[in-house]
Amino acid sequence: MSEYSHSDGARRPLIYNAFAHVTPNHHSHGFWRHPEGQHQLDFHKLGPWIELAKTAERGCFDVVFLADVAGLYETSSGQWQQAARTGMQFPSHDPAALVSALAAATNDIGFAVTSSVIQEHPFSFARKLSTLDHLSEGRVAWNIVTSYLDNTARNYGFDKLPPHDERYVWGEEYAEVAYKLWEASWEDGAWVADAARDTLVDPARLHAIDHVGARYRVAGPHLVRTSPQRTPVLFQAGSSEAGRDFAARHAEVTFLPSRTPESAANDLADLRRRAVAAGRHAEDIRAIVMLSPVIGSTEAEAKARRAEILDSFSLDALAVFWSGGIGVDLTTIDPATPLTELREQNGTRGSVRAFIDAAPQGVVTFGDALRKTISAQFAGTPEQIADEVERWAAAGVAGFNVVPVTTLGWWSEFVDHVVPVLQKRGLMQREYAPGTLREKLFRDGPHLPDRHPARRLRPWAGKQAAALSASLA
């Protein structure tokens, strides 16, 4: 139960991503104010990120996963000052700029770059990811997002974000352009470097993509020589109907919002049904969930540390975070307000009521409800954390986004104390497989399988297959 299967029958331990954001305040809302959180203020320096990557690689993590937002969280339209004051995922630096340096400092661990379809033209984005794939020797992934902050839209010349489902339509074309550049522009063997023929690249095997769509007109060809993976490993998160359909068509790894192993099993079954309907295999899509434990040498110590951490978090920052997410200003609600009072108010917005109704039983005040959204909801010893991992693995979950509950410096604690227990139980790899990130993760080849929509865009693939068959005849 601690491994997941592949199409060729091979099995491997669970996937573990070291989840981070190039900001002083990611999931640890306001912890930068705590003495232990001061390390997070060095987020703008390269050294701590190299330390993180090396530590995660020492623990045989699969990926350093770099989250990102391209705008500020707003309490209402144009009101981002509270986010700036509390450091609510602000300042936020460009994660892609780190990857070449981190790749040079490591040998095996992969690097996932979050980039929204709204923030960069697909031609320049595809060029950047191919370059990073070369520099890292095939260790790059793309976390595909469509954005959810209106401030992001205004930063790129739009009045506001398109409606939710339209953003996924946009994402479909964006991915298509990138796929054409990565998969359809350079044939296998286009790079020849033949001095005798005075030919570096065979133009007969290089193709313009001539994409004309609703949003983009891209001629091509791709400016970057075919990279080790061609298309980087594809991550994606989406829990809506449109988001799940998008994941089923495109994602190799998707993130589930599931709160329990039982709900994760149901969500995964749904995604696999959609993947098959999209012409892929059920096993082509792997689902992972968040793991954000507070670690202690005893259960009592872990729970005491969790209580201290929760007390040090900023309710103001949490209110800003959820305001930006649901589009309603929660910062005007006194944290001491009883939930019963909010439920009884006729003017309570539906999205606020849904937030309140989602609070666990026994939560009394609005501030308590905010605290319950903090990622650090599990506290225990390394053995208890491994027990929790086994519960999720038994439900079919393929791995975890491991979210630090405090600071950048938290990773050595997890690697030194939790990883050995996970490895002893066969829940985490002890060494890396050879090859590209895709080969390390899935024990398959360096490229996407032919049934993925990206590979179906290669008009020259059939020609090459026919030529190969003729040569073997």
C-alpha positions as a Markdown table, in Angstrom:
| # | Residue | x | y | z |
|---|---|---|---|---|
| 1 | Met | 0.0 | 0.0 | 0.0 |
| 2 | Ser | 3.0 | 2.3 | 0.4 |
| 3 | Glu | 3.8 | 2.3 | -3.3 |
| 4 | Tyr | 1.9 | 3.0 | -6.5 |
| 5 | Ser | 1.9 | 1.1 | -9.8 |
| 6 | His | 3.0 | 2.1 | -13.3 |
| 7 | Ser | 1.8 | 1.0 | -16.7 |
| 8 | Asp | 4.8 | -1.3 | -17.0 |
| 9 | Gly | 4.1 | -3.0 | -13.7 |
| 10 | Ala | 7.0 | -1.3 | -11.9 |
| 11 | Arg | 6.4 | 0.1 | -8.4 |
| 12 | Arg | 8.1 | 2.9 | -6.5 |
| 13 | Pro | 7.7 | 4.6 | -3.1 |
| 14 | Leu | 5.5 | 7.7 | -2.6 |
| 15 | Ile | 6.2 | 11.1 | -4.1 |
| 16 | Tyr | 7.4 | 13.8 | -1.7 |
| 17 | Asn | 7.6 | 17.5 | -2.7 |
| 18 | Ala | 9.3 | 20.1 | -0.6 |
| 19 | Phe | 6.6 | 22.8 | -0.9 |
| 20 | Ala | 7.8 | 26.3 | -0.7 |
| 21 | His | 7.1 | 29.9 | -1.9 |
| 22 | Val | 9.7 | 32.6 | -2.4 |
| 23 | Thr | 8.2 | 34.9 | 0.2 |
| 24 | Pro | 8.6 | 35.4 | 3.9 |
| 25 | Asn | 5.0 | 34.2 | 4.6 |
| 26 | His | 3.6 | 31.2 | 2.7 |
| 27 | His | 1.5 | 28.9 | 4.9 |
| 28 | Ser | 3.0 | 30.1 | 8.1 |
| 29 | His | 0.9 | 33.3 | 8.3 |
| 30 | Gly | 2.7 | 35.8 | 10.4 |
| 31 | Phe | 5.2 | 33.4 | 11.9 |
| 32 | Trp | 8.0 | 35.7 | 10.7 |
| 33 | Arg | 7.3 | 37.7 | 13.9 |
| 34 | His | 8.3 | 34.7 | 16.1 |
| 35 | Pro | 12.0 | 34.4 | 17.1 |
| 36 | Glu | 12.2 | 31.1 | 15.3 |
| 37 | Gly | 10.7 | 32.6 | 12.2 |
| 38 | Gln | 13.3 | 35.3 | 11.7 |
| 39 | His | 15.1 | 32.9 | 9.3 |
| 40 | Gln | 12.2 | 33.4 | 6.9 |
| 41 | Leu | 13.2 | 37.0 | 6.4 |
| 42 | Asp | 16.2 | 35.8 | 4.4 |
| 43 | Phe | 13.9 | 34.6 | 1.6 |
| 44 | His | 15.4 | 37.1 | -0.8 |
| 45 | Lys | 18.9 | 35.6 | -0.5 |
| 46 | Leu | 20.1 | 32.6 | -2.5 |
| 47 | Gly | 21.9 | 30.8 | 0.3 |
| 48 | Pro | 18.7 | 29.6 | 2.2 |
| 49 | Trp | 17.2 | 28.2 | -1.0 |
| 50 | Ile | 20.4 | 26.3 | -1.8 |
| 51 | Glu | 20.4 | 25.0 | 1.8 |
| 52 | Leu | 16.7 | 23.9 | 1.4 |
| 53 | Ala | 17.4 | 22.1 | -1.9 |
| 54 | Lys | 20.5 | 20.3 | -0.6 |
| 55 | Thr | 18.6 | 19.3 | 2.6 |
| 56 | Ala | 15.6 | 18.0 | 0.6 |
| 57 | Glu | 17.9 | 16.1 | -1.6 |
| 58 | Arg | 19.7 | 14.6 | 1.4 |
| 59 | Gly | 16.3 | 13.3 | 2.4 |
| 60 | Cys | 15.6 | 11.9 | -1.0 |
| 61 | Phe | 12.7 | 14.3 | -1.7 |
| 62 | Asp | 11.5 | 14.1 | -5.3 |
| 63 | Val | 10.9 | 17.8 | -6.0 |
| 64 | Val | 11.4 | 21.2 | -4.6 |
| 65 | Phe | 8.0 | 22.6 | -5.5 |
| 66 | Leu | 8.0 | 26.4 | -5.8 |
| 67 | Ala | 4.5 | 27.9 | -5.4 |
| 68 | Asp | 3.8 | 31.4 | -6.7 |
| 69 | Val | 1.2 | 34.1 | -7.0 |
| 70 | Ala | 1.5 | 37.0 | -9.5 |
| 71 | Gly | -0.6 | 39.5 | -7.5 |
| 72 | Leu | -1.6 | 40.6 | -4.0 |
| 73 | Tyr | -4.5 | 39.3 | -1.9 |
| 74 | Glu | -7.1 | 41.9 | -1.7 |
| 75 | Thr | -9.8 | 42.4 | 0.9 |
| 76 | Ser | -11.9 | 44.2 | -1.8 |
| 77 | Ser | -11.1 | 45.5 | -5.2 |
| 78 | Gly | -7.9 | 47.5 | -5.1 |
| 79 | Gln | -7.5 | 47.1 | -1.3 |
| 80 | Trp | -4.2 | 45.3 | -1.0 |
| 81 | Gln | -2.6 | 47.3 | 1.8 |
| 82 | Gln | -3.6 | 44.8 | 4.5 |
| 83 | Ala | -1.8 | 42.1 | 2.6 |
| 84 | Ala | 1.3 | 44.2 | 2.3 |
| 85 | Arg | 1.3 | 45.1 | 6.0 |
| 86 | Thr | 0.9 | 41.5 | 7.2 |
| 87 | Gly | 3.2 | 40.0 | 4.6 |
| 88 | Met | 0.4 | 37.8 | 3.2 |
| 89 | Gln | 2.5 | 36.0 | 0.5 |
| 90 | Phe | 4.2 | 39.4 | -0.1 |
| 91 | Pro | 6.8 | 40.3 | -1.1 |
| 92 | Ser | 6.8 | 37.4 | -3.6 |
| 93 | His | 9.9 | 36.8 | -5.9 |
| 94 | Asp | 10.1 | 34.9 | -9.2 |
| 95 | Pro | 10.6 | 31.2 | -8.5 |
| 96 | Ala | 11.9 | 30.4 | -12.0 |
| 97 | Ala | 14.9 | 32.6 | -11.4 |
| 98 | Leu | 16.1 | 30.2 | -8.6 |
| 99 | Val | 16.0 | 27.0 | -10.6 |
| 100 | Ser | 19.3 | 27.1 | -12.5 |
| 101 | Ala | 21.2 | 28.0 | -9.3 |
| 102 | Leu | 19.5 | 25.2 | -7.3 |
| 103 | Ala | 20.0 | 22.7 | -10.1 |
| 104 | Ala | 23.8 | 23.5 | -10.1 |
| 105 | Ala | 23.9 | 22.9 | -6.4 |
| 106 | Thr | 22.2 | 19.5 | -6.6 |
| 107 | Asn | 22.3 | 16.3 | -8.6 |
| 108 | Asp | 19.0 | 14.5 | -8.5 |
| 109 | Ile | 16.1 | 16.4 | -7.0 |
| 110 | Gly | 13.6 | 18.0 | -9.4 |
| 111 | Phe | 12.2 | 21.6 | -9.4 |
| 112 | Ala | 8.6 | 22.5 | -10.1 |
| 113 | Val | 7.9 | 26.1 | -11.3 |
| 114 | Thr | 4.4 | 27.5 | -10.8 |
| 115 | Ser | 3.4 | 29.8 | -13.6 |
| 116 | Ser | 0.0 | 31.1 | -14.5 |
| 117 | Val | -1.4 | 31.3 | -18.0 |
| 118 | Ile | -2.0 | 35.0 | -17.4 |
| 119 | Gln | 1.5 | 36.1 | -16.5 |
| 120 | Glu | 3.6 | 35.2 | -19.5 |
| 121 | His | 3.2 | 34.6 | -23.2 |
| 122 | Pro | 3.4 | 30.9 | -23.9 |
| 123 | Phe | 6.2 | 31.3 | -26.4 |
| 124 | Ser | 8.5 | 33.0 | -23.9 |
| 125 | Phe | 7.4 | 30.6 | -21.2 |
| 126 | Ala | 8.1 | 27.5 | -23.2 |
| 127 | Arg | 11.5 | 28.9 | -24.2 |
| 128 | Lys | 12.3 | 29.5 | -20.5 |
| 129 | Leu | 11.2 | 26.0 | -19.3 |
| 130 | Ser | 13.1 | 24.3 | -22.1 |
| 131 | Thr | 16.2 | 26.3 | -21.2 |
| 132 | Leu | 15.8 | 25.3 | -17.5 |
| 133 | Asp | 15.3 | 21.7 | -18.6 |
| 134 | His | 18.6 | 21.7 | -20.4 |
| 135 | Leu | 20.5 | 23.4 | -17.5 |
| 136 | Ser | 19.1 | 21.0 | -14.9 |
| 137 | Glu | 19.6 | 18.0 | -17.2 |
| 138 | Gly | 15.9 | 17.2 | -17.3 |
| 139 | Arg | 14.8 | 17.9 | -13.7 |
| 140 | Val | 12.1 | 20.6 | -14.4 |
| 141 | Ala | 8.3 | 20.5 | -13.9 |
| 142 | Trp | 5.5 | 23.0 | -14.6 |
| 143 | Asn | 2.7 | 23.6 | -12.1 |
| 144 | Ile | -0.1 | 24.8 | -14.4 |
| 145 | Val | -2.3 | 27.4 | -12.8 |
| 146 | Thr | -5.0 | 29.8 | -14.1 |
| 147 | Ser | -4.9 | 32.4 | -11.3 |
| 148 | Tyr | -7.6 | 33.4 | -8.8 |
| 149 | Leu | -6.6 | 36.9 | -7.7 |
| 150 | Asp | -8.0 | 39.9 | -9.6 |
| 151 | Asn | -4.9 | 41.9 | -8.7 |
| 152 | Thr | -3.0 | 39.5 | -10.9 |
| 153 | Ala | -5.3 | 40.3 | -13.8 |
| 154 | Arg | -4.9 | 44.0 | -13.4 |
| 155 | Asn | -1.1 | 43.6 | -13.2 |
| 156 | Tyr | -1.2 | 42.2 | -16.8 |
| 157 | Gly | -3.5 | 44.7 | -18.3 |
| 158 | Phe | -7.0 | 43.2 | -17.6 |
| 159 | Asp | -9.8 | 44.8 | -15.6 |
| 160 | Lys | -10.4 | 41.5 | -13.8 |
| 161 | Leu | -10.1 | 37.8 | -14.2 |
| 162 | Pro | -12.3 | 36.0 | -16.7 |
| 163 | Pro | -15.0 | 33.8 | -15.2 |
| 164 | His | -13.7 | 30.7 | -13.6 |
| 165 | Asp | -14.5 | 28.1 | -16.3 |
| 166 | Glu | -13.3 | 30.5 | -19.1 |
| 167 | Arg | -9.9 | 30.6 | -17.4 |
| 168 | Tyr | -9.6 | 26.9 | -18.1 |
| 169 | Val | -10.5 | 27.4 | -21.7 |
| 170 | Trp | -7.7 | 29.9 | -21.8 |
| 171 | Gly | -5.5 | 27.3 | -20.1 |
| 172 | Glu | -6.3 | 24.8 | -22.8 |
| 173 | Glu | -5.0 | 27.0 | -25.6 |
| 174 | Tyr | -2.0 | 28.1 | -23.6 |
| 175 | Ala | -1.0 | 24.5 | -23.0 |
| 176 | Glu | -1.6 | 23.7 | -26.7 |
| 177 | Val | 0.8 | 26.4 | -27.8 |
| 178 | Ala | 3.5 | 25.2 | -25.3 |
| 179 | Tyr | 3.0 | 21.6 | -26.3 |
| 180 | Lys | 3.4 | 22.4 | -30.0 |
| 181 | Leu | 6.6 | 24.2 | -29.3 |
| 182 | Trp | 8.0 | 21.4 | -27.1 |
| 183 | Glu | 6.7 | 18.4 | -29.0 |
| 184 | Ala | 5.9 | 19.3 | -32.6 |
| 185 | Ser | 8.6 | 21.9 | -33.6 |
| 186 | Trp | 11.8 | 19.8 | -33.5 |
| 187 | Glu | 11.8 | 16.3 | -34.9 |
| 188 | Asp | 14.0 | 13.7 | -33.3 |
| 189 | Gly | 17.3 | 14.0 | -35.0 |
| 190 | Ala | 16.9 | 17.6 | -36.1 |
| 191 | Trp | 20.1 | 18.5 | -34.2 |
| 192 | Val | 22.9 | 17.1 | -36.3 |
| 193 | Ala | 26.0 | 19.3 | -35.8 |
| 194 | Asp | 27.5 | 17.9 | -39.0 |
| 195 | Ala | 30.6 | 19.9 | -40.0 |
| 196 | Ala | 31.1 | 18.0 | -43.2 |
| 197 | Arg | 27.7 | 19.1 | -44.4 |
| 198 | Asp | 27.9 | 22.6 | -42.8 |
| 199 | Thr | 24.7 | 21.8 | -41.0 |
| 200 | Leu | 24.1 | 22.4 | -37.4 |
| 201 | Val | 20.3 | 21.9 | -37.5 |
| 202 | Asp | 18.5 | 19.9 | -40.3 |
| 203 | Pro | 15.8 | 22.4 | -41.5 |
| 204 | Ala | 13.8 | 19.6 | -43.0 |
| 205 | Arg | 13.3 | 18.3 | -39.4 |
| 206 | Leu | 12.4 | 21.7 | -37.9 |
| 207 | His | 8.9 | 23.0 | -38.1 |
| 208 | Ala | 7.0 | 26.2 | -37.6 |
| 209 | Ile | 3.9 | 25.6 | -35.5 |
| 210 | Asp | 1.7 | 28.3 | -37.1 |
| 211 | His | -0.7 | 28.3 | -34.2 |
| 212 | Val | -3.8 | 30.6 | -34.7 |
| 213 | Gly | -6.3 | 30.6 | -31.8 |
| 214 | Ala | -8.7 | 32.7 | -29.8 |
| 215 | Arg | -5.9 | 34.3 | -27.8 |
| 216 | Tyr | -2.6 | 33.5 | -29.5 |
| 217 | Arg | -0.9 | 33.6 | -32.9 |
| 218 | Val | 2.5 | 31.9 | -32.7 |
| 219 | Ala | 4.5 | 31.1 | -35.8 |
| 220 | Gly | 7.5 | 29.2 | -34.3 |
| 221 | Pro | 9.6 | 27.2 | -34.6 |
| 222 | His | 10.7 | 26.7 | -31.0 |
| 223 | Leu | 14.0 | 28.6 | -30.4 |
| 224 | Val | 15.4 | 26.0 | -28.0 |
| 225 | Arg | 17.0 | 22.7 | -29.0 |
| 226 | Thr | 14.9 | 19.7 | -27.9 |
| 227 | Ser | 15.4 | 19.4 | -24.1 |
| 228 | Pro | 15.8 | 16.1 | -22.2 |
| 229 | Gln | 12.1 | 15.8 | -21.3 |
| 230 | Arg | 10.7 | 17.8 | -24.2 |
| 231 | Thr | 7.6 | 18.7 | -22.1 |
| 232 | Pro | 8.4 | 19.2 | -18.4 |
| 233 | Val | 6.6 | 17.1 | -15.9 |
| 234 | Leu | 3.1 | 18.5 | -15.5 |
| 235 | Phe | 1.6 | 19.3 | -12.1 |
| 236 | Gln | -1.8 | 20.8 | -11.7 |
| 237 | Ala | -4.4 | 21.5 | -9.0 |
| 238 | Gly | -8.1 | 22.0 | -9.6 |
| 239 | Ser | -11.1 | 20.8 | -7.5 |
| 240 | Ser | -13.9 | 22.3 | -9.6 |
| 241 | Glu | -15.6 | 20.4 | -12.4 |
| 242 | Ala | -13.6 | 22.4 | -15.0 |
| 243 | Gly | -10.4 | 22.0 | -13.0 |
| 244 | Arg | -10.8 | 18.2 | -12.7 |
| 245 | Asp | -11.5 | 17.9 | -16.4 |
| 246 | Phe | -8.4 | 19.9 | -17.1 |
| 247 | Ala | -6.3 | 17.7 | -14.7 |
| 248 | Ala | -7.7 | 14.6 | -16.4 |
| 249 | Arg | -6.6 | 15.8 | -19.8 |
| 250 | His | -3.2 | 17.2 | -18.9 |
| 251 | Ala | -1.8 | 16.5 | -15.4 |
| 252 | Glu | 0.7 | 13.8 | -14.6 |
| 253 | Val | 0.4 | 14.7 | -10.9 |
| 254 | Thr | -2.6 | 16.6 | -9.4 |
| 255 | Phe | -3.2 | 17.9 | -5.9 |
| 256 | Leu | -6.3 | 16.9 | -4.1 |
| 257 | Pro | -8.1 | 19.2 | -1.6 |
| 258 | Ser | -9.3 | 16.1 | 0.3 |
| 259 | Arg | -9.6 | 16.4 | 4.1 |
| 260 | Thr | -9.7 | 12.6 | 4.8 |
| 261 | Pro | -8.3 | 9.5 | 3.1 |
| 262 | Glu | -11.8 | 8.3 | 2.4 |
| 263 | Ser | -12.6 | 11.5 | 0.4 |
| 264 | Ala | -9.2 | 11.2 | -1.3 |
| 265 | Ala | -10.1 | 7.7 | -2.6 |
| 266 | Asn | -13.4 | 9.0 | -4.0 |
| 267 | Asp | -11.7 | 12.1 | -5.6 |
| 268 | Leu | -9.0 | 9.9 | -7.2 |
| 269 | Ala | -11.5 | 7.5 | -8.6 |
| 270 | Asp | -13.4 | 10.4 | -10.2 |
| 271 | Leu | -10.2 | 11.8 | -11.7 |
| 272 | Arg | -9.2 | 8.4 | -13.1 |
| 273 | Arg | -12.6 | 8.0 | -14.7 |
| 274 | Arg | -12.2 | 11.4 | -16.4 |
| 275 | Ala | -8.7 | 10.5 | -17.5 |
| 276 | Val | -9.9 | 7.4 | -19.3 |
| 277 | Ala | -12.7 | 9.4 | -20.9 |
| 278 | Ala | -10.0 | 11.8 | -22.2 |
| 279 | Gly | -8.2 | 9.0 | -23.9 |
| 280 | Arg | -5.5 | 8.4 | -21.2 |
| 281 | His | -4.9 | 5.5 | -18.9 |
| 282 | Ala | -6.3 | 5.6 | -15.3 |
| 283 | Glu | -2.8 | 5.2 | -13.9 |
| 284 | Asp | -1.5 | 8.2 | -15.9 |
| 285 | Ile | -2.7 | 10.6 | -13.3 |
| 286 | Arg | -1.2 | 10.5 | -9.7 |
| 287 | Ala | -2.9 | 12.3 | -6.9 |
| 288 | Ile | -1.1 | 13.8 | -3.9 |
| 289 | Val | -2.3 | 15.7 | -0.8 |
| 290 | Met | -0.8 | 18.1 | 1.7 |
| 291 | Leu | 1.2 | 17.0 | 4.7 |
| 292 | Ser | 2.1 | 19.7 | 7.2 |
| 293 | Pro | 3.0 | 18.1 | 10.5 |
| 294 | Val | 4.3 | 19.6 | 13.7 |
| 295 | Ile | 7.1 | 17.2 | 14.9 |
| 296 | Gly | 7.9 | 16.3 | 18.5 |
| 297 | Ser | 10.0 | 13.7 | 20.2 |
| 298 | Thr | 6.8 | 12.9 | 22.2 |
| 299 | Glu | 3.1 | 13.4 | 21.4 |
| 300 | Ala | 2.9 | 15.9 | 24.3 |
| 301 | Glu | 5.8 | 17.9 | 23.0 |
| 302 | Ala | 4.4 | 18.0 | 19.5 |
| 303 | Lys | 1.0 | 19.2 | 20.7 |
| 304 | Ala | 2.6 | 21.8 | 22.9 |
| 305 | Arg | 4.7 | 23.1 | 19.9 |
| 306 | Arg | 1.6 | 23.2 | 17.7 |
| 307 | Ala | -0.3 | 25.2 | 20.3 |
| 308 | Glu | 2.6 | 27.7 | 20.4 |
| 309 | Ile | 2.7 | 27.9 | 16.6 |
| 310 | Leu | -1.0 | 28.5 | 16.3 |
| 311 | Asp | -0.9 | 31.2 | 18.9 |
| 312 | Ser | 1.9 | 33.0 | 17.0 |
| 313 | Phe | 0.1 | 33.1 | 13.7 |
| 314 | Ser | -1.6 | 36.3 | 12.5 |
| 315 | Leu | -5.3 | 36.3 | 12.3 |
| 316 | Asp | -5.1 | 39.5 | 10.3 |
| 317 | Ala | -3.0 | 37.7 | 7.7 |
| 318 | Leu | -5.3 | 34.7 | 7.7 |
| 319 | Ala | -8.4 | 36.9 | 7.1 |
| 320 | Val | -6.6 | 38.6 | 4.2 |
| 321 | Phe | -5.7 | 35.2 | 2.7 |
| 322 | Trp | -9.3 | 34.0 | 2.8 |
| 323 | Ser | -10.7 | 37.4 | 1.7 |
| 324 | Gly | -8.5 | 37.1 | -1.5 |
| 325 | Gly | -9.6 | 33.5 | -2.0 |
| 326 | Ile | -13.4 | 33.9 | -1.7 |
| 327 | Gly | -13.7 | 37.6 | -2.8 |
| 328 | Val | -15.4 | 38.9 | 0.3 |
| 329 | Asp | -13.7 | 41.1 | 3.0 |
| 330 | Leu | -13.4 | 39.0 | 6.2 |
| 331 | Thr | -11.0 | 41.5 | 7.9 |
| 332 | Thr | -14.0 | 43.6 | 9.0 |
| 333 | Ile | -15.3 | 40.7 | 11.2 |
| 334 | Asp | -14.1 | 40.8 | 14.8 |
| 335 | Pro | -12.2 | 37.5 | 15.5 |
| 336 | Ala | -14.0 | 37.3 | 18.8 |
| 337 | Thr | -17.5 | 37.2 | 17.1 |
| 338 | Pro | -19.3 | 34.0 | 17.9 |
| 339 | Leu | -20.1 | 31.9 | 14.9 |
| 340 | Thr | -23.7 | 31.6 | 16.1 |
| 341 | Glu | -24.1 | 35.4 | 15.8 |
| 342 | Leu | -22.6 | 35.4 | 12.2 |
| 343 | Arg | -25.0 | 32.6 | 11.2 |
| 344 | Glu | -28.0 | 34.6 | 12.5 |
| 345 | Gln | -27.2 | 37.8 | 10.6 |
| 346 | Asn | -29.4 | 38.1 | 7.6 |
| 347 | Gly | -26.7 | 40.1 | 5.7 |
| 348 | Thr | -24.1 | 37.4 | 5.9 |
| 349 | Arg | -22.8 | 36.7 | 2.3 |
| 350 | Gly | -23.2 | 33.1 | 1.0 |
| 351 | Ser | -19.5 | 32.6 | 0.6 |
| 352 | Val | -18.9 | 33.8 | 4.2 |
| 353 | Arg | -21.7 | 31.5 | 5.4 |
| 354 | Ala | -20.0 | 28.6 | 3.6 |
| 355 | Phe | -16.7 | 29.4 | 5.2 |
| 356 | Ile | -18.4 | 29.5 | 8.6 |
| 357 | Asp | -20.3 | 26.3 | 8.0 |
| 358 | Ala | -17.1 | 24.5 | 7.1 |
| 359 | Ala | -15.7 | 25.1 | 10.5 |
| 360 | Pro | -15.3 | 21.9 | 12.6 |
| 361 | Gln | -17.7 | 21.0 | 15.3 |
| 362 | Gly | -16.8 | 22.8 | 18.6 |
| 363 | Val | -15.4 | 25.9 | 17.0 |
| 364 | Val | -16.9 | 28.8 | 18.8 |
| 365 | Thr | -15.6 | 32.1 | 17.4 |
| 366 | Phe | -14.7 | 33.4 | 14.0 |
| 367 | Gly | -11.0 | 33.6 | 15.1 |
| 368 | Asp | -11.1 | 29.9 | 16.0 |
| 369 | Ala | -12.5 | 29.2 | 12.6 |
| 370 | Leu | -9.6 | 31.0 | 11.0 |
| 371 | Arg | -7.1 | 29.1 | 13.1 |
| 372 | Lys | -8.6 | 25.8 | 12.0 |
| 373 | Thr | -7.6 | 26.7 | 8.4 |
| 374 | Ile | -3.9 | 26.8 | 9.3 |
| 375 | Ser | -2.1 | 24.0 | 7.6 |
| 376 | Ala | -0.5 | 22.6 | 10.8 |
| 377 | Gln | -3.5 | 20.6 | 12.0 |
| 378 | Phe | -1.5 | 17.4 | 12.7 |
| 379 | Ala | 1.1 | 17.0 | 15.5 |
| 380 | Gly | 2.9 | 13.9 | 16.5 |
| 381 | Thr | 6.1 | 11.9 | 16.7 |
| 382 | Pro | 7.9 | 10.7 | 13.6 |
| 383 | Glu | 6.3 | 7.4 | 14.1 |
| 384 | Gln | 2.8 | 8.9 | 14.3 |
| 385 | Ile | 3.5 | 11.0 | 11.2 |
| 386 | Ala | 4.4 | 7.8 | 9.4 |
| 387 | Asp | 1.2 | 6.2 | 10.6 |
| 388 | Glu | -0.7 | 9.1 | 9.1 |
| 389 | Val | 1.2 | 8.7 | 5.8 |
| 390 | Glu | 0.2 | 5.1 | 5.7 |
| 391 | Arg | -3.5 | 6.0 | 6.2 |
| 392 | Trp | -3.4 | 8.2 | 3.1 |
| 393 | Ala | -1.3 | 5.7 | 1.1 |
| 394 | Ala | -3.8 | 3.0 | 1.8 |
| 395 | Ala | -6.5 | 5.2 | 0.1 |
| 396 | Gly | -4.4 | 5.3 | -3.1 |
| 397 | Val | -2.7 | 8.6 | -2.6 |
| 398 | Ala | 0.5 | 8.7 | -4.6 |
| 399 | Gly | 2.4 | 11.2 | -2.4 |
| 400 | Phe | 2.5 | 14.5 | -0.5 |
| 401 | Asn | 3.2 | 18.2 | -0.8 |
| 402 | Val | 5.2 | 18.6 | 2.5 |
| 403 | Val | 4.4 | 22.1 | 3.8 |
| 404 | Pro | 6.7 | 23.6 | 6.4 |
| 405 | Val | 4.8 | 24.8 | 9.4 |
| 406 | Thr | 7.4 | 27.3 | 10.5 |
| 407 | Thr | 10.3 | 28.5 | 8.4 |
| 408 | Leu | 12.8 | 27.7 | 5.7 |
| 409 | Gly | 15.0 | 26.1 | 8.3 |
| 410 | Trp | 12.3 | 23.5 | 9.2 |
| 411 | Trp | 13.4 | 21.0 | 6.5 |
| 412 | Ser | 16.4 | 19.6 | 8.4 |
| 413 | Glu | 14.1 | 18.6 | 11.2 |
| 414 | Phe | 11.8 | 16.7 | 8.9 |
| 415 | Val | 14.7 | 15.1 | 7.0 |
| 416 | Asp | 16.6 | 14.1 | 10.2 |
| 417 | His | 13.7 | 12.8 | 12.2 |
| 418 | Val | 10.8 | 11.8 | 10.0 |
| 419 | Val | 12.5 | 10.7 | 6.8 |
| 420 | Pro | 14.4 | 7.8 | 8.4 |
| 421 | Val | 11.1 | 6.4 | 9.8 |
| 422 | Leu | 9.3 | 6.7 | 6.5 |
| 423 | Gln | 12.2 | 5.0 | 4.7 |
| 424 | Lys | 12.4 | 2.2 | 7.2 |
| 425 | Arg | 8.7 | 1.5 | 6.5 |
| 426 | Gly | 9.1 | 1.6 | 2.8 |
| 427 | Leu | 7.1 | 4.8 | 2.5 |
| 428 | Met | 9.9 | 6.9 | 1.0 |
| 429 | Gln | 12.7 | 6.2 | -1.4 |
| 430 | Arg | 16.3 | 5.7 | -0.1 |
| 431 | Glu | 18.0 | 6.7 | -3.3 |
| 432 | Tyr | 17.2 | 8.3 | -6.6 |
| 433 | Ala | 16.5 | 6.4 | -9.8 |
| 434 | Pro | 18.7 | 7.5 | -12.8 |
| 435 | Gly | 17.5 | 9.8 | -15.6 |
| 436 | Thr | 15.2 | 12.8 | -15.9 |
| 437 | Leu | 12.7 | 13.9 | -13.3 |
| 438 | Arg | 10.0 | 12.0 | -15.2 |
| 439 | Glu | 12.0 | 8.8 | -15.2 |
| 440 | Lys | 12.7 | 9.3 | -11.5 |
| 441 | Leu | 9.1 | 9.9 | -10.6 |
| 442 | Phe | 7.3 | 7.4 | -12.8 |
| 443 | Arg | 10.0 | 4.8 | -13.7 |
| 444 | Asp | 9.0 | 5.3 | -17.3 |
| 445 | Gly | 10.8 | 7.0 | -20.2 |
| 446 | Pro | 11.9 | 10.7 | -20.3 |
| 447 | His | 9.0 | 11.8 | -22.4 |
| 448 | Leu | 5.2 | 11.9 | -22.0 |
| 449 | Pro | 3.4 | 8.8 | -23.2 |
| 450 | Asp | 2.0 | 8.9 | -26.7 |
| 451 | Arg | -1.6 | 9.0 | -25.4 |
| 452 | His | -1.1 | 12.3 | -23.7 |
| 453 | Pro | -2.6 | 15.2 | -25.8 |
| 454 | Ala | 0.8 | 16.9 | -26.1 |
| 455 | Arg | 2.2 | 13.9 | -28.0 |
| 456 | Arg | -0.7 | 13.8 | -30.3 |
| 457 | Leu | 0.3 | 17.2 | -31.8 |
| 458 | Arg | 3.4 | 15.8 | -33.5 |
| 459 | Pro | 2.5 | 15.6 | -37.2 |
| 460 | Trp | 6.0 | 14.2 | -38.1 |
| 461 | Ala | 5.8 | 11.3 | -35.6 |
| 462 | Gly | 4.0 | 9.0 | -38.1 |
| 463 | Lys | 6.4 | 9.9 | -40.8 |
| 464 | Gln | 9.4 | 8.9 | -38.7 |
| 465 | Ala | 7.7 | 5.7 | -37.5 |
| 466 | Ala | 7.0 | 4.7 | -41.1 |
| 467 | Ala | 10.6 | 5.4 | -42.1 |
| 468 | Leu | 11.9 | 3.3 | -39.2 |
| 469 | Ser | 9.6 | 0.4 | -40.2 |
| 470 | Ala | 10.8 | 0.6 | -43.8 |
| 471 | Ser | 14.5 | 0.6 | -42.6 |
| 472 | Leu | 13.9 | -2.5 | -40.5 |
| 473 | Ala | 12.0 | -4.4 | -43.3 |
